[in-house]
Amino acid sequence: MVRFKNRYVLCEVVSEDPRCRQCIEDRVLGLAVRDAITRVHGDYGLACCSISFTVKYLNAYTGTVLLRCRKDSYRLLCSALPFVRHLESRGQRYPCCLNTLHVGGTIRTCQKFLIQYNRTQLLRLLQNCTNKEERQCIQKSLLSCSLTEEQSESGDEEDDDGTE
């Protein structure tokens, strides 16, 4: 049995129009990327990239996209991403571009990179604050959105028994 190796391309959707992120769907983004590959590399490039090309993860709020393709053709995919200039959804065109952040061999490495990338972006945001009130407001909003796990002994026992 032969194992096919994949590459995962982590991108962000950059757009000035706030409605663009709301309209993003897996299918729309996949079609836009395939169209860009066809324009840049022709039918050969599309055939190479389409073998295992999928949109594995899409977060419309942050504009984060994770694309999967075969290891042999990830360079074709990465070279075509800058040529995605707009996304079409519900009969409207939204201008945008895809910024490649990272190329990894596994989804886990892309997740680790994304965590580190978001930390550095938050630090830059805090450094660009003009006054102390802005800084405290950002810190307070970050602390309010952090996840905390609350474990109760009675809740754990119910899960062990199989009852929910």
C-alpha positions as CSV (number, residue, x, y, z in Angstrom):
1,M,0.0,0.0,0.0
2,V,1.4,3.4,-1.0
3,R,0.9,6.4,1.2
4,F,0.2,9.6,-0.6
5,K,1.8,12.6,1.1
6,N,0.0,15.9,1.2
7,R,0.9,19.5,1.9
8,Y,-1.3,21.9,3.9
9,V,-1.2,25.6,2.8
10,L,-2.4,28.0,5.5
11,C,-3.7,31.3,4.1
12,E,-5.6,34.3,5.2
13,V,-8.3,36.1,3.2
14,V,-7.4,39.8,3.0
15,S,-10.2,42.2,2.0
16,E,-11.2,45.7,2.8
17,D,-14.9,44.9,2.4
18,P,-16.2,43.4,5.6
19,R,-19.0,41.6,3.8
20,C,-16.4,39.5,2.0
21,R,-15.6,37.4,5.0
22,Q,-19.3,36.8,5.7
23,C,-19.8,35.3,2.2
24,I,-16.9,32.9,2.3
25,E,-17.9,29.3,1.8
26,D,-15.8,26.2,1.1
27,R,-17.2,25.7,-2.3
28,V,-16.8,29.3,-3.4
29,L,-13.2,29.5,-2.2
30,G,-12.4,26.1,-3.8
31,L,-13.8,27.3,-7.2
32,A,-11.9,30.6,-7.0
33,V,-8.6,28.8,-6.4
34,R,-9.2,26.2,-9.1
35,D,-10.0,29.1,-11.5
36,A,-6.8,30.8,-10.6
37,I,-4.8,27.6,-11.2
38,T,-6.4,27.2,-14.6
39,R,-5.6,30.8,-15.6
40,V,-2.0,30.5,-14.4
41,H,-1.0,26.9,-15.2
42,G,-3.7,25.8,-17.7
43,D,-5.3,22.4,-17.8
44,Y,-2.1,20.6,-16.8
45,G,-1.8,22.5,-13.6
46,L,-5.5,22.1,-12.8
47,A,-5.2,18.3,-13.3
48,C,-2.1,18.1,-11.1
49,C,-3.7,20.1,-8.3
50,S,-7.2,18.7,-8.5
51,I,-6.2,15.1,-7.5
52,S,-6.5,15.7,-3.7
53,F,-7.2,19.4,-3.5
54,T,-9.7,20.3,-0.7
55,V,-10.5,23.1,1.6
56,K,-9.9,21.4,4.9
57,Y,-10.7,24.4,7.3
58,L,-12.3,27.7,6.8
59,N,-13.0,30.3,9.5
60,A,-15.1,33.1,8.1
61,Y,-14.6,35.3,11.1
62,T,-10.8,35.4,11.1
63,G,-10.4,34.7,7.3
64,T,-8.2,31.7,8.0
65,V,-8.2,29.0,5.3
66,L,-6.4,25.6,5.2
67,L,-6.0,24.0,1.8
68,R,-4.8,20.5,1.2
69,C,-3.0,19.3,-2.0
70,R,-0.6,16.6,-3.1
71,K,3.0,17.1,-2.2
72,D,4.1,17.0,-5.8
73,S,1.8,19.9,-6.8
74,Y,1.9,22.3,-3.8
75,R,4.2,24.7,-5.6
76,L,1.7,25.1,-8.4
77,L,-1.0,25.8,-5.9
78,C,1.1,28.4,-4.0
79,S,2.1,30.2,-7.2
80,A,-1.6,30.5,-8.2
81,L,-2.9,31.8,-4.9
82,P,-1.9,35.5,-5.5
83,F,-4.0,35.5,-8.6
84,V,-7.3,35.0,-6.7
85,R,-8.6,38.6,-6.9
86,H,-12.2,38.2,-6.0
87,L,-14.8,35.8,-4.5
88,E,-18.3,35.4,-6.1
89,S,-21.2,34.6,-3.8
90,R,-24.9,35.0,-4.4
91,G,-24.3,36.9,-7.6
92,Q,-22.0,39.5,-6.1
93,R,-18.2,39.9,-6.4
94,Y,-16.1,40.8,-3.4
95,P,-12.5,41.9,-4.1
96,C,-10.0,40.1,-1.9
97,C,-6.6,38.4,-2.0
98,L,-5.1,35.3,-0.4
99,N,-2.0,35.7,1.7
100,T,0.0,32.5,2.2
101,L,1.1,32.2,5.8
102,H,2.6,28.7,6.1
103,V,3.1,25.5,4.2
104,G,3.2,22.4,6.4
105,G,3.2,18.6,6.2
106,T,0.5,18.1,8.7
107,I,-2.6,20.0,10.0
108,R,-1.0,20.0,13.5
109,T,2.1,21.9,12.3
110,C,-0.2,24.5,10.7
111,Q,-2.2,24.8,13.9
112,K,1.0,25.4,15.9
113,F,2.1,28.0,13.4
114,L,-1.3,29.7,13.5
115,I,-1.2,29.9,17.3
116,Q,2.3,31.5,17.2
117,Y,1.3,33.8,14.4
118,N,-1.8,35.1,16.3
119,R,0.3,35.7,19.4
120,T,2.7,37.9,17.5
121,Q,-0.2,39.7,15.8
122,L,-1.7,40.4,19.2
123,L,1.6,41.7,20.6
124,R,1.9,44.0,17.6
125,L,-1.6,45.2,18.2
126,L,-0.8,46.0,21.8
127,Q,2.4,47.8,20.9
128,N,0.5,50.0,18.4
129,C,-1.8,51.3,21.1
130,T,-1.7,55.1,21.5
131,N,-2.8,55.3,25.1
132,K,-3.2,53.2,28.2
133,E,-7.0,53.1,28.0
134,E,-6.8,51.4,24.5
135,R,-4.3,48.9,25.8
136,Q,-6.4,48.0,28.9
137,C,-9.5,47.6,26.7
138,I,-7.7,45.2,24.4
139,Q,-6.3,43.2,27.3
140,K,-9.7,43.0,28.9
141,S,-11.3,41.8,25.7
142,L,-8.6,39.1,25.3
143,L,-9.1,37.9,28.8
144,S,-12.8,37.7,28.4
145,C,-12.6,35.5,25.4
146,S,-10.1,32.9,26.8
147,L,-11.4,29.4,27.4
148,T,-11.5,28.0,30.8
149,E,-12.4,24.4,31.7
150,E,-14.6,23.8,34.7
151,Q,-14.5,20.3,35.9
152,S,-16.9,19.1,38.5
153,E,-16.6,15.8,40.2
154,S,-20.3,15.0,39.7
155,G,-20.1,15.8,36.0
156,D,-17.1,13.5,35.5
157,E,-18.9,10.6,37.2
158,E,-21.9,11.0,35.0
159,D,-19.7,10.7,31.9
160,D,-18.0,7.6,33.2
161,D,-21.4,5.9,33.8
162,G,-22.4,6.5,30.2
163,T,-25.4,8.8,31.2
164,E,-25.7,12.2,29.8
